[in-house]
Amino acid sequence: MQIKWNNHVVILYGKDKDSQVAQALKHHIEREFHPCDVVAIDNVAYTNAFEGFLSTMAYRFCAKHARWILRVASEKRDKRNQQRIKEQSKTREVVSEKDKKKKSKILRVVNIIKRFDPIVVICTSPTALMLAIRARHELGRDLRIVGAVTDFALDPAFVQWGADGYFVENPEIKQKLVHLGIEAERISVIGMPSIRPSYEARAERKRTVGITNDLPVVVVDGGAYGTDTIKEDIVLLMRNKRDFNLVILGANKKLRRYYMDLPEFSAGVIILDKLDENVLDIADIFVTVPNSKSVFAAFMRGVSVVIAQSVTNQEHEIRRYLVKRALVIPSRTPMETLFAVDELLKDPEREMEFKQRGSTYAAMSLKDIANLTPRLTGRGEHLRLKHVDSDTDKK
C-alpha cells in the first residue's frame, strides 16, 4: 500500500489579532488547493512567552497612563523601517549580517519548518515574516514565504526583500508596496480573509446578551486600549441615553466598576467582556478605535461605524483610509461621538447610507479571495501571484 502525504501550508499568525483571518485563510486554501493541509500556528508557539508578556503589560500601561509613549514609539519604529527599506533597496539583501547573528530568535520557526516541511509559509505579522525569512535562510530549504497584510493600511515593517509574495487587503497597499520596490506581479489583492457569518434570530441573540426590548443597539469598543481612550465618550453616551441600548465592551474589572458606580449607569446599559459575533450581530451602530478586523466584521453585518481618534501611526493610516472612502463617520471628541450616534439614530437615510457603503465594501473584499495564487504546489516553481483584475482596482 502506498501512502501519499498532502502538501503543507503553514500560517504564522498573531493569536490576539489574527485568529479569524488565519481560520479564513485555512478554509479558503484547503477548499481551493487539493490535496493541501493548512496548519495555523499562533505567535505563542514561535515567540518568547516572557518577552511577549512584558510587551503586553508595557503596552497596557502606556495605553492607560501614557499614550504619548505609544505614539512616539510608533513614529520612531516607522522611521527605522523607512530607513531600513531605503538602505536595503540598494542591495536587495534578504538577511543582513546583523540579522544572521540573532539565531536564537528563529529556532522555534526553524523547528516548525522542519516538522511540517511546508511548501508555503504565510505570515500575518511583520515579526512572523522576518523570522520565517531568517529561518529559511538558516535551513536553506526550498519553500515560499508570503506576507499577508490583512489591514486597511500598510505597516512598513512588512517590506522584506526575502518575501516571495504578498497578500494584501486593498489596491492602495499594493501601490505602496510597488512604490517601495516590490514587484507588482508578486502582490495579490485578496481582500480581508473572512468567512460569511451565519445569522440566528436577532431577537434570540439580543436575549443572549441581556436585551429584551426593540430599541437600537449601540456597541462601543476600545479595542487594544480597553475603554481608556474613549472613556469620556462612553460617559457622555450613558448620560444622554434615552432611545437606545448601550453595550460597552471591556474586560478590565476596575473600569467596569467605574462605569457601574456612575449615576448615569441605568437600565439599557450592558457591560460585556469582549467583542464577539453575538454582539456584532445585534449592533445597529458600532463605535470603535481604528481596528481593521473589527471594523470589517461590522461592515459584513451592515453595521454603521463611528471611528474614534487614533494613537499610533498604523491607526492613523487605517483611520485615514476609511474616512477617505467615506466608509465611517470620524470622531475627534466625545461630543462629536455623541452627535454622530444621534445623527445615525434620528436619520434613517443617513444610517442606511453608511450601512450600504460598508456592506458593499465587504462584499467586494470577500470576492477578492478568488485572487489567491493558483500555484501552491510544485517545489521547483516560483510562487506566482495573479495580477489584480480591473474590477478589483475599483474597490
N, C-alpha and C positions, 0 to 999 in steps of 0.2 A: 504493500500500500504506500502510495506517495502522498506526503503531506505538503501542501503549498501554503506558505505563510503570506498573509496580506502585507502590503506596504504600510509603513507607519508614517503618520504626520504628527509632530509634536507641537502643541500650542503652549507657550510660556506666557502666563498672564498674571495680573495682579489680583489677589483674592478679593480685596475690598472694592476695587474699582471695575474690574473687567470680567467678573464671573459670568454674567449673562451673555456678554459678547463671545466669550470662549465657548459657551454652550451652543450659541447660534452658529458659530464657525464650524464646530464639530458636526452639528446637524447637517448643514449645507454641504460640507466637503464629503462626508460619508455617503450622503444621498447622491451626489453628482459623480463621484470618482470611485467606482467599484473595480477591484477589491481594494479597500483602503480603510485602515483603522486609525482613528484620531485619538491621541492621548493628550488630555488637557492637564497641565501641571501648574499649580499656583506658586506664587513667589515664596511661600513658606518653605517649599522644597528646595529652592535654589538660591536663597539668600540667607545671610546670617540672622538668626532669630533675635539675638540680643541687640544687634545693631538696628534691626527693624523696630524693636520695642522702644529703644531710646529715641529713634527718629520720630515715631508716632507720638510719644509723650512730649517731646520738644515741640512738635507741630501743634498739638492740642494746647499746650501752654501759651505759645505765641498767638494762636487763634483767639484765645480768650483775653490775654493781657497785653500783648504787644504785636498787633497785626502789622505794624510798620516793619518789623523784622522779616516777616514773610514777604512783604513787598520788595524790600531791599535785597533780600536773598535771591528772589526770583529774577530781579533785574541783573544782579551780578552773574547768576548762572547763565542767563541768556547771552550776556556779553562774552562770557568764556566760551560758550558754544559757537557763537558767531566768529570769534577769533580762531577757534579750532577749525571750523569749516573753511575759513579763508586760507589758513596755513596748509591744511591737508589737501585742499583742492589743487594745489600746485604739484603735489607729488602723488596724489591719489593712493596714499599708503593705507592698507587695510588695518594693520595693527602697528602702532608706534612702538619705538624702542622702550618708551616709558611703560606702556601697557604690557609688554612682554614680561616685565619683571613682576607683575602682580598675578602670579599663577594661582595663589591660594584662593582668590575670589572666584575662580572659574571651575574649581574642582567638582562642584556639585553638578554644573551643567555638563562637564566632561563625562561624568558618570551617567547622566541622563541619556546622552548621545550614545554612549557605549551600550547601555541597556536596551534601548529601543531601536537603535540603528535606523533613524528616520531618513526619509528621502527629502523631507522639507521640515524646517523649524519655523513656526510663525510666532512672532514676538509682539505682544500688545503694549509693551512699555519700552522706553529708551534703554533702561538698565538691562532688561532681558535681551534686547537686540545686541547691545555691546558685549554682554557676557557670551552670547551664542557665537558671535563672530570670533571672539578670542578663543573659545573652546574649539571651534572648527580649525582654527589656525594651529592650535596646540596639537590636535589629533591628526591633522592632515587628511580628514575624511572628505569624501565626495558627497556633499549634501547642499541643499539650497536653503538660504535663510531669507525670510521675508519679514519686513517691518509692517505691522498693522496699525495705522494711525486712525484709531476709532474715536476721534474727537472732531469737533467742528473747526478746530484751528490746529496748526502745526506747532509742535514743540521742537525747537531747533536741535535738541539732543537726539532726535530721531535720525538726523542726517549722518549716515555712516557709509563710507565708501565700500565697506565689505559686504553690505547687503545686496542680495541678488535681485530683489524686487520690493515693491511696496504695495500694500492695500491701503487705500485712503477713503475717507468718508465723502469728500466732495471735490469738484474740479479745481476749486481755489487752492486746496492743499497741493494738488498735482502741479499747478502752475508755480507755486512757491518752490517745490522740490526741483522742478526743471530749472528755475532761476538760480538755484543754489548749486546746480551742476549734475543732478541726477537725470539720466536719460529718460525721455518720455515713454519709450517702449517698455521700460521696467516698472512703470507705475500703472496700477489699475484702480479705477474708481468703483468700489463695491458698496458704497453707502454705509449705513450703520448696521452691522450684522445683527439681526434680530429675528425672533420667531413671533408670528402674529399671535396676540393674546386670545385666549378662549374665554368668552364672556359668560358669566352666570347672570341670573336675575339681579338687576341693580338693587332692588329692594332688599333682597337676601343679603347682599354684600354690605348694604348700609346697616342692617341689623347686626352684622358680624362685628362692626366697629362701634356699635352703640348708638346709631342714629335711627330714630323711629318716625321722623316727620318727613315732609316732602320739600323742605326748603333747600336751596342750593348749598353746595358744599365747597368751601374754600380751604385748600390744603396749603400749609406753609412749611417749607423745608429749608433748613440752614445748611444742608449738605455736610461737608467735612468740618465745618465750624460749629456744628450743633445748631443752636439758635443764637449764639453770642453776637454774630454780626448783624442780625436782624431783630434783636430783642425789642427795640423801640417800635419797630414796625408791627410786631405781634401785639404789644401792649395797646397800640393805637387801634388795631383791628378789634381787639377784645372790647375796648371802651366804646366803639361805635357799632358793635354787632347788634343788629335788630332783625334782619330778614334773611339770615344765612347761618349755616353751621360752620364752625371754625375748627379745623383739625390741625393741631400743632405736632410736629414730629421732632423728637429729641430724646435721646437715651440718658442724658445727664440728669441724675436724681436731684441735685441741688437746684438746677434750673427748672425742673418740673415743679418742685415745691415752691419756687419763686412765683411761677405763674398761678399756681393753685391758691397761694396766700393773698393774691391781689384782690381788691374789692371788685374789679371788673370781671373776675372769673365767675361764670354763671352757667346755667343750662345751655347746651348747644356748643360748648367749648370742650373739645376732647383732646387729650394728650396721648400720643402713641409713641412707641419706641423707635420705629424705623419705617422707612418708605417701602412698601411692597405693592404687589399687583392689586390686592383688595382695596388699598387706599386710593390708588390712581384710578381704578375703575369707577369709583363713586364721585370723583372730583369733577367740579364744574370749572373751577379756577385754581391754578397752581402758582403759588408764589415761591420763588426759589432763588438761590445764588447761581451764578453761571456754572452749570454742570451738564456736559453733553449727554450723558446716559439718561439721567432723569428727565431732562427736557425732551429728548427724543421719545422716551416712553410716554410722556404726556401727549406729544404730537400724535402718536399712534392711536391714542384713545380719544382724539378730538377734544382735548382739554386746552382752554386758553391759558397762556403763560404770562405772568408778570415777573420780570427778571430784575433782581436787586443789584446793588453795587458789587463790583469785583475787587479782589485784593491783589492777586498775583498777576504777572504778565500773561500767563496762559489763560486765566479767567478773563482778562481784558480782551484778548483776541476772540475768545468764544462769544463774549457779550457783543463785541463789535460785529461779528459775523451774523448773529441772529437779528440784531437791531437793523443792520444794513439791508437785510432782506425782509424787514417788517414782519418777522415771524413771531415776535414777542413785544410786549409793552415794557419799555425800560423804566426803572425807578431809581432815583438817586437819594431820596429822603423818605422817612416814614410817612410823611404827609402825601407824597406822590404815590406811594404804595396804596394808601387808603383811597385816594382819588381814582387810581387805576382799577381797583377792585370794585369800587362804587360805580364807575362808568360801565364796566362789563355787566354788572348785575342789573343796572337800570336801563341799559340799551341793548336789547336782544340782537339787533342787527350788528352792532359792534362786536358782541361776543361771538356771533356766528361767523363774522368775517375772520377773526383770528383762529377759530376752530377749523375753518376750511383751509386757511393757509397752512396751519400745522399739519392737518391730515393729508393735504396734497403733497407737502414736502416729504412726509413719512412714506407715503405710497410710492413716490418716485425713488426714494432711497432704498426701499425694500426691493424694488425691481432691479436696482444696480447690482444685487448679489449675483446676477447672471454673468457679471464680468469676471467672476473667479477664473483663474487660469485653467485652461483645458489640459495643461501638461504638468501633472503632479507625478507622473511615472517616468521611468527612463533615466537611469543614473548617468548615462553618458551625454544627456542633453542639458542644455541650459534652460533654466526656468523662464518660460516666455509668458509675458502678461499681455493680454489683448489691449489694443488701442480702445479708448473710450468712444462710444457712439456719439454722434452729434446730438441725439436726443438727451443723452446724459449731461452734456455740457450746458444744456439749458436750465439745469436744476438750480 
